[in-house]
Amino acid sequence: MNLQHTENESFPKNRWWIAVTLLAASFMSLIDVTIVNVALPEIQTNLNASNAALEWVVVAYVLCFAIGLVPSGRLGDAYGRKKLFVLGVVGFAISSLICGLAPNVETLVFGRAMLGFTAAMLSPQVTAILHVTFPKSEKQTVFGVFGAIASLGAVAGNILGGLIIDLDFAGLNWRPIFLVNVPISIAILSVVKIVPTDQGTKNAQADLISVTLFAAATFGVIFPFIEGRNFGWPLWLISSPIVAILAATMVVRRQFSRAQAKRPELIPVVLLKNFKFLQGLLLIVLFFSGLPGMFLILAIVFQTGAGMSPLQSGLATAPFPIAAMIMSFLAPKLFRGKLNLSIAVGAMLLSAGSFWLQRTMANHTGEIDILTFSAPLVVAGIGLGTAVTALFPSILSQVSHQDAGAGSGVLQTFHQIGAALSIAFIGQLFFQSLNEAATLAAFQNAAAVALHYGVVSFGLIALWQLYVAVISKN
């Protein structure tokens, strides 16, 4: 069955079962961004890892995810999205096995990098197939569900990771958080036959030079934030973002050159000319730069500072994904297609929740329990659920069916760039502000400094989208 539809063509009758299969794989890949958070103290002790190595355990996944998304999306357009999806799930299972059996932190970081690349193979295929499998009348609903899954996957890993570590299967401690992906991948592969097979379009082949330049640009932006403090901010590291900008400029120029020569483009020029799509990419980076880093430092404060178990730490952040999940289903009905307004209100609530969390962290004295930060996390979770259901469909509405894979890959790449920047930048603020006293107060004060970032970034998004909502009446 070919996945290229127009609105007048019929769509698969079992499309919601197709969505379940695809979203299960998407959830598995998204949850691996955060499931490692609650395991970091155990990994550090078990593998004798430094603080910098711990950041790389988290960032290696997100960074490689970001680098691999655009070429994988284009390869899906060229050779078949289902084919790339299956290869991604198989690779994810193998990479999870490497992580689960890692004898040292270097092997674990390598395994996490491979997890990121294989997740990048499957992820753009999910949104691309959904984009062309559902009629316009059902797209906001299915992407609302996708947003809910993304919201839940972004932080629910803390709870599941904590539960798995507390159960301590066969004395393996943190290792089952990765090994559990193997049977899940096998289950997905056993039902993947229901996903329609598409043949792809050969004019969508990936360009390796553009891929290399794009990877260099992504790496150059993120690397200084991860290793700057450890290297003492030398000139070559500070100038890395300039090299990244040059590489990104070369990528854009190359796409226009290849388009004029009628050669395959990595990023379709029609998207690079679309101002609303480019605005959406900037919005995605700013939006997701405020989230994963926040939950990384909360996991450290709760476990290393407050002495919580991994499960207690996960439960302490549970109000956020629960609120986000519920609101992801309610927001489309409440805002009825007013996408910009939904994003604006959601960002406003995220900024308010982040501010409340920051003030509670700064002013709280005494022991921390799992209910201490519940209220601000609920407000922030409602904000995420409100915003994210509108964020993805508003940007993907600018993408044609033919370029769905590339558009989805670009969109998710910038999503992951934002997440990587969040971990690197907020982590940098946190560790830079953490003094040598290993007291709970020291951890809370450092977290309070780092949490200012989310307050500002979400506040800017709220103002931006309120303005857009007013002028577009949407």
C-alpha positions as CSV (number, residue, x, y, z in Angstrom):
1,M,0.0,0.0,0.0
2,N,1.4,3.4,-0.9
3,L,1.5,6.0,1.8
4,Q,1.2,9.0,-0.4
5,H,-2.4,10.2,-0.1
6,T,-4.5,13.1,-1.0
7,E,-7.4,14.2,1.1
8,N,-9.8,12.6,-1.4
9,E,-8.2,9.1,-1.2
10,S,-9.1,6.4,1.2
11,F,-7.0,5.8,4.3
12,P,-6.3,2.4,6.0
13,K,-9.3,1.2,8.1
14,N,-6.9,-0.1,10.8
15,R,-5.0,3.2,11.0
16,W,-5.5,3.5,14.8
17,W,-3.9,0.1,15.3
18,I,-1.0,1.2,13.0
19,A,-0.7,4.3,15.3
20,V,-0.6,2.1,18.4
21,T,2.3,0.1,16.9
22,L,4.2,3.2,15.8
23,L,3.6,5.1,19.1
24,A,4.8,2.1,21.1
25,A,8.2,2.3,19.4
26,S,8.2,6.1,19.7
27,F,7.5,5.9,23.4
28,M,10.3,3.3,23.9
29,S,12.8,5.7,22.2
30,L,11.6,8.8,24.0
31,I,11.6,7.2,27.4
32,D,15.3,6.3,27.0
33,V,16.2,10.0,27.1
34,T,15.2,10.2,30.8
35,I,15.0,6.6,32.1
36,V,18.8,6.8,32.8
37,N,18.4,9.9,35.0
38,V,17.5,8.1,38.2
39,A,20.2,5.5,37.5
40,L,23.0,8.1,37.3
41,P,24.2,7.9,41.0
42,E,24.2,4.0,40.8
43,I,26.1,4.1,37.5
44,Q,28.6,6.6,38.9
45,T,29.3,4.3,41.8
46,N,29.2,1.0,39.9
47,L,31.3,2.2,37.0
48,N,33.5,4.8,38.8
49,A,32.3,7.5,36.4
50,S,33.1,11.2,36.7
51,N,30.5,14.0,36.6
52,A,31.5,14.8,32.9
53,A,31.1,11.1,32.0
54,L,27.6,11.1,33.6
55,E,26.6,14.0,31.4
56,W,27.9,12.1,28.4
57,V,25.8,9.1,29.3
58,V,22.7,11.4,29.0
59,V,23.9,13.6,26.1
60,A,25.4,10.9,23.9
61,Y,21.9,9.6,23.3
62,V,20.3,12.9,22.6
63,L,23.2,14.2,20.5
64,C,23.3,11.2,18.2
65,F,19.5,11.2,18.0
66,A,19.7,14.8,16.8
67,I,22.4,14.1,14.2
68,G,20.7,11.0,12.8
69,L,17.2,12.3,12.4
70,V,17.4,14.4,9.2
71,P,19.3,11.8,7.1
72,S,17.1,9.0,8.5
73,G,13.9,10.9,7.6
74,R,15.2,11.5,4.0
75,L,16.3,7.8,3.7
76,G,12.8,6.8,4.7
77,D,11.3,9.1,2.0
78,A,13.8,7.5,-0.5
79,Y,13.8,3.8,0.3
80,G,10.6,3.2,2.3
81,R,9.6,4.4,5.8
82,K,8.5,1.0,7.0
83,K,11.9,-0.4,6.1
84,L,13.8,2.2,8.0
85,F,11.4,1.8,11.0
86,V,12.1,-1.9,11.2
87,L,15.9,-1.4,10.9
88,G,15.6,1.2,13.7
89,V,13.8,-1.1,16.0
90,V,16.2,-4.0,15.4
91,G,19.2,-1.7,16.0
92,F,17.6,-0.3,19.1
93,A,17.3,-3.8,20.6
94,I,21.0,-4.5,19.9
95,S,22.2,-1.2,21.3
96,S,20.1,-1.7,24.4
97,L,21.9,-5.0,24.9
98,I,25.3,-3.3,24.6
99,C,24.2,-0.8,27.3
100,G,22.8,-3.4,29.6
101,L,26.0,-5.5,29.5
102,A,28.5,-2.5,29.5
103,P,31.6,-3.3,31.7
104,N,32.7,0.3,31.9
105,V,31.4,3.8,31.4
106,E,33.1,4.2,28.0
107,T,31.2,1.2,26.7
108,L,28.0,2.6,28.2
109,V,28.5,5.9,26.4
110,F,29.2,4.1,23.1
111,G,26.0,2.0,23.6
112,R,24.0,5.1,24.4
113,A,25.3,6.8,21.2
114,M,24.3,3.7,19.2
115,L,20.8,3.9,20.9
116,G,20.6,7.5,19.7
117,F,21.4,6.7,16.1
118,T,19.0,3.7,16.0
119,A,16.2,5.8,17.6
120,A,16.8,8.4,14.9
121,M,16.2,5.7,12.3
122,L,12.7,4.9,13.6
123,S,11.5,8.2,15.0
124,P,10.9,10.3,11.8
125,Q,9.2,7.4,10.2
126,V,6.6,7.4,13.0
127,T,5.5,11.0,12.5
128,A,5.9,10.7,8.7
129,I,3.7,7.6,8.5
130,L,1.1,9.2,10.9
131,H,1.2,12.3,8.7
132,V,0.2,10.4,5.5
133,T,-1.9,7.7,7.1
134,F,-4.6,9.9,8.7
135,P,-7.0,12.3,7.0
136,K,-6.8,16.0,7.9
137,S,-9.9,15.7,10.1
138,E,-8.1,13.3,12.4
139,K,-4.6,14.7,12.4
140,Q,-4.9,16.9,15.4
141,T,-6.3,14.0,17.4
142,V,-3.6,11.6,16.4
143,F,-0.9,14.2,17.0
144,G,-2.5,15.1,20.3
145,V,-2.0,11.4,21.2
146,F,1.6,11.7,19.9
147,G,2.1,14.8,22.0
148,A,0.7,12.9,25.1
149,I,3.2,10.1,24.4
150,A,6.0,12.5,23.9
151,S,5.0,14.3,27.2
152,L,4.8,11.0,29.1
153,G,8.0,9.6,27.5
154,A,10.0,12.8,28.3
155,V,9.8,12.3,32.1
156,A,8.0,9.0,32.9
157,G,11.4,7.3,32.5
158,N,12.2,8.6,36.0
159,I,9.3,6.5,37.5
160,L,9.9,3.4,35.5
161,G,13.7,3.6,35.9
162,G,13.3,4.0,39.6
163,L,10.9,1.1,39.9
164,I,13.1,-1.2,37.8
165,I,16.2,-0.3,39.9
166,D,14.3,-0.8,43.2
167,L,13.1,-4.2,42.1
168,D,16.8,-5.1,41.4
169,F,16.1,-8.0,39.0
170,A,18.7,-10.8,39.6
171,G,20.9,-8.3,41.4
172,L,21.6,-6.5,38.1
173,N,20.9,-3.0,39.7
174,W,20.6,-0.4,36.9
175,R,21.2,-2.7,33.9
176,P,17.6,-3.9,33.4
177,I,16.6,-0.3,32.5
178,F,18.3,-1.0,29.1
179,L,17.8,-4.8,28.8
180,V,14.0,-4.3,29.1
181,N,14.0,-2.7,25.6
182,V,14.9,-6.1,24.0
183,P,11.6,-7.9,24.7
184,I,9.7,-4.7,23.9
185,S,11.4,-4.4,20.5
186,I,10.6,-8.0,19.8
187,A,7.0,-7.4,20.6
188,I,6.8,-4.4,18.2
189,L,8.5,-6.4,15.4
190,S,6.0,-9.2,15.9
191,V,3.1,-6.9,14.9
192,V,4.8,-4.5,12.5
193,K,3.3,-6.3,9.5
194,I,0.1,-4.2,9.9
195,V,2.1,-1.0,9.0
196,P,1.6,-0.4,5.3
197,T,4.6,-0.9,3.0
198,D,5.7,2.1,1.0
199,Q,8.2,2.1,-1.9
200,G,9.7,5.5,-1.4
201,T,10.7,8.1,-4.0
202,K,14.3,7.9,-5.4
203,N,14.5,11.7,-5.7
204,A,14.7,11.9,-1.9
205,Q,18.1,10.2,-1.4
206,A,20.4,11.6,1.3
207,D,23.5,13.6,0.5
208,L,26.5,12.4,2.6
209,I,28.3,15.7,2.4
210,S,25.3,17.6,3.7
211,V,24.8,14.9,6.4
212,T,28.5,15.4,7.6
213,L,28.2,19.2,7.6
214,F,24.9,19.0,9.5
215,A,26.4,16.7,12.1
216,A,29.4,19.1,12.5
217,A,27.0,22.0,13.0
218,T,25.0,20.1,15.6
219,F,28.1,18.9,17.5
220,G,29.7,22.3,17.4
221,V,26.7,24.0,19.1
222,I,26.3,21.4,21.9
223,F,29.8,20.2,22.7
224,P,31.0,23.5,24.4
225,F,28.2,23.4,26.9
226,I,29.0,19.9,27.9
227,E,32.8,20.1,28.2
228,G,33.4,23.9,28.6
229,R,33.7,23.8,32.4
230,N,36.0,20.7,32.3
231,F,38.4,22.2,29.7
232,G,38.4,25.6,31.3
233,W,36.8,27.4,28.4
234,P,39.7,27.6,26.0
235,L,39.5,29.8,22.9
236,W,39.1,26.9,20.5
237,L,36.1,25.7,22.5
238,I,34.5,29.1,22.7
239,S,34.8,29.5,18.9
240,S,33.2,26.1,18.3
241,P,29.7,27.6,17.8
242,I,31.1,29.9,15.0
243,V,32.3,26.9,13.2
244,A,28.9,25.3,13.7
245,I,27.2,28.4,12.1
246,L,29.6,28.2,9.1
247,A,28.8,24.5,8.7
248,A,25.1,25.2,8.9
249,T,25.4,28.0,6.3
250,M,27.2,25.5,4.0
251,V,24.4,23.0,4.5
252,V,21.8,25.6,3.4
253,R,23.8,26.8,0.4
254,R,24.4,23.2,-0.7
255,Q,20.6,22.5,-0.6
256,F,19.9,25.4,-2.9
257,S,22.7,24.4,-5.2
258,R,21.5,20.8,-5.5
259,A,18.0,22.0,-6.1
260,Q,19.1,24.1,-9.0
261,A,21.0,21.1,-10.4
262,K,17.8,19.0,-9.8
263,R,19.8,16.7,-7.5
264,P,18.4,15.1,-4.3
265,E,18.3,17.5,-1.3
266,L,18.8,16.4,2.3
267,I,16.5,19.2,3.5
268,P,13.9,20.1,0.8
269,V,14.5,23.7,-0.4
270,V,10.7,24.2,-0.2
271,L,11.0,23.9,3.6
272,L,14.0,26.2,3.8
273,K,12.0,28.9,1.9
274,N,9.0,28.4,4.3
275,F,9.3,31.2,6.9
276,K,6.6,29.7,9.1
277,F,8.4,26.3,9.1
278,L,11.7,27.9,10.1
279,Q,10.0,29.9,12.8
280,G,8.6,26.6,14.1
281,L,12.1,25.1,14.3
282,L,13.3,28.0,16.4
283,L,10.2,27.6,18.6
284,I,10.9,23.9,19.0
285,V,14.5,24.4,20.1
286,L,13.6,27.1,22.6
287,F,10.7,25.1,24.0
288,F,12.5,21.8,24.6
289,S,15.7,23.6,25.8
290,G,13.8,24.1,29.1
291,L,12.7,20.6,30.0
292,P,15.1,17.6,30.1
293,G,17.9,19.4,31.9
294,M,15.4,20.4,34.6
295,F,14.6,16.7,35.3
296,L,18.3,15.8,35.2
297,I,19.1,18.1,38.1
298,L,15.9,17.2,40.0
299,A,17.0,13.5,39.9
300,I,20.4,14.5,41.3
301,V,18.9,16.7,44.0
302,F,16.4,14.1,45.1
303,Q,18.8,11.2,45.2
304,T,22.3,12.6,45.9
305,G,21.1,15.6,47.9
306,A,18.0,14.3,49.7
307,G,19.0,10.6,49.8
308,M,15.8,9.3,48.0
309,S,15.8,5.9,46.4
310,P,15.5,5.8,42.6
311,L,11.8,4.9,42.9
312,Q,11.1,7.7,45.4
313,S,12.9,10.1,43.1
314,G,10.7,9.0,40.2
315,L,7.5,9.3,42.2
316,A,8.5,12.8,43.3
317,T,8.4,13.9,39.6
318,A,5.3,11.8,38.8
319,P,2.8,14.7,39.0
320,F,4.4,16.3,35.9
321,P,3.8,13.5,33.4
322,I,0.4,12.6,34.9
323,A,-0.8,16.2,34.5
324,A,0.8,16.5,31.0
325,M,-0.8,13.2,29.9
326,I,-4.3,14.2,31.0
327,M,-4.0,17.7,29.5
328,S,-2.8,16.4,26.2
329,F,-6.2,14.8,25.7
330,L,-8.2,17.8,27.0
331,A,-6.3,20.6,25.2
332,P,-7.5,19.9,21.6
333,K,-11.1,20.0,22.8
334,L,-10.6,23.2,24.9
335,F,-8.8,25.2,22.2
336,R,-10.6,23.8,19.1
337,G,-7.9,24.3,16.5
338,K,-6.5,27.6,18.0
339,L,-3.0,26.2,17.9
340,N,-1.0,29.4,18.6
341,L,-3.2,30.3,21.6
342,S,-2.8,26.7,22.9
343,I,1.0,27.0,22.7
344,A,1.0,30.4,24.3
345,V,-1.2,29.4,27.3
346,G,0.9,26.2,27.7
347,A,4.1,28.1,27.7
348,M,2.7,30.6,30.2
349,L,1.8,27.8,32.6
350,L,5.2,26.1,32.1
351,S,6.9,29.4,33.0
352,A,4.7,29.9,36.0
353,G,5.3,26.3,37.2
354,S,9.1,26.6,36.6
355,F,9.1,29.8,38.7
356,W,7.1,28.2,41.5
357,L,9.4,25.2,41.4
358,Q,12.5,27.5,41.5
359,R,11.2,29.5,44.5
360,T,10.2,26.3,46.4
361,M,13.7,24.9,45.8
362,A,15.3,28.1,47.0
363,N,13.2,28.6,50.1
364,H,12.4,25.1,51.3
365,T,14.2,24.0,54.4
366,G,14.2,20.6,56.1
367,E,13.7,17.2,54.5
368,I,12.3,16.7,51.0
369,D,9.5,14.1,50.5
370,I,7.8,13.0,47.3
371,L,5.0,15.6,47.8
372,T,7.2,18.7,48.4
373,F,7.3,19.8,44.7
374,S,4.0,18.3,43.6
375,A,2.0,21.6,43.1
376,P,4.5,23.4,40.8
377,L,5.1,20.2,38.9
378,V,1.3,19.8,38.2
379,V,1.1,23.4,36.9
380,A,4.2,22.8,34.7
381,G,2.7,19.5,33.5
382,I,-0.6,21.1,32.6
383,G,1.4,23.6,30.6
384,L,3.4,21.0,28.7
385,G,0.2,19.0,27.8
386,T,-1.5,22.2,26.6
387,A,1.4,23.4,24.4
388,V,2.8,20.2,22.9
389,T,-0.5,19.0,21.4
390,A,-0.5,22.1,19.2
391,L,3.2,22.4,18.7
392,F,3.8,19.5,16.4
393,P,0.7,19.7,14.1
394,S,1.2,23.5,13.8
395,I,4.6,23.0,12.3
396,L,3.9,19.8,10.3
397,S,1.0,21.5,8.7
398,Q,3.6,23.3,6.5
399,V,5.0,20.0,5.2
400,S,3.7,18.2,2.1
401,H,3.1,14.4,2.1
402,Q,6.0,13.9,-0.3
403,D,8.4,15.5,2.1
404,A,6.9,14.2,5.3
405,G,9.9,12.1,6.2
406,A,12.4,15.0,5.7
407,G,10.1,17.5,7.4
408,S,9.5,15.1,10.4
409,G,13.3,14.4,10.6
410,V,14.1,18.1,10.6
411,L,11.4,18.9,13.2
412,Q,12.5,16.1,15.5
413,T,16.2,17.0,15.0
414,F,15.6,20.5,16.3
415,H,13.5,18.9,19.1
416,Q,16.5,16.9,20.2
417,I,19.0,19.8,19.7
418,G,16.8,21.7,22.2
419,A,16.8,18.7,24.5
420,A,20.6,18.3,24.3
421,L,21.1,22.0,24.9
422,S,18.8,21.8,27.9
423,I,20.9,19.0,29.4
424,A,24.2,20.6,28.6
425,F,23.3,24.2,29.5
426,I,21.1,23.6,32.6
427,G,23.6,21.0,33.7
428,Q,26.4,23.5,33.3
429,L,24.5,26.1,35.4
430,F,23.8,23.5,38.1
431,F,27.3,22.0,38.4
432,Q,28.9,25.5,38.1
433,S,26.8,26.7,41.0
434,L,27.3,23.6,43.2
435,N,29.8,24.3,45.9
436,E,31.9,21.6,47.6
437,A,29.6,21.1,50.5
438,A,27.6,18.0,49.8
439,T,24.6,19.2,51.8
440,L,21.0,19.2,50.7
441,A,21.0,23.0,50.9
442,A,23.9,23.2,48.5
443,F,22.1,21.0,45.9
444,Q,18.9,23.0,46.3
445,N,20.7,26.4,45.9
446,A,22.5,25.1,42.7
447,A,19.2,23.8,41.3
448,A,17.4,27.1,42.1
449,V,20.0,28.9,40.0
450,A,19.7,26.5,37.0
451,L,15.9,26.6,37.1
452,H,15.9,30.3,36.2
453,Y,16.5,29.2,32.6
454,G,13.1,27.6,32.2
455,V,11.3,30.5,33.7
456,V,12.8,32.9,31.1
457,S,12.6,30.5,28.0
458,F,9.0,29.6,28.5
459,G,8.1,33.2,29.3
460,L,9.6,34.3,26.0
461,I,7.6,31.6,24.1
462,A,4.4,32.6,25.8
463,L,4.8,36.3,24.7
464,W,5.9,35.3,21.2
465,Q,2.9,32.9,20.7
466,L,0.4,35.4,22.2
467,Y,1.5,37.9,19.6
468,V,1.2,35.4,16.8
469,A,-2.3,34.3,18.1
470,V,-3.5,37.9,18.2
471,I,-2.3,38.8,14.7
472,S,-3.5,35.5,13.2
473,K,-6.6,35.2,15.3
474,N,-5.6,31.6,16.0
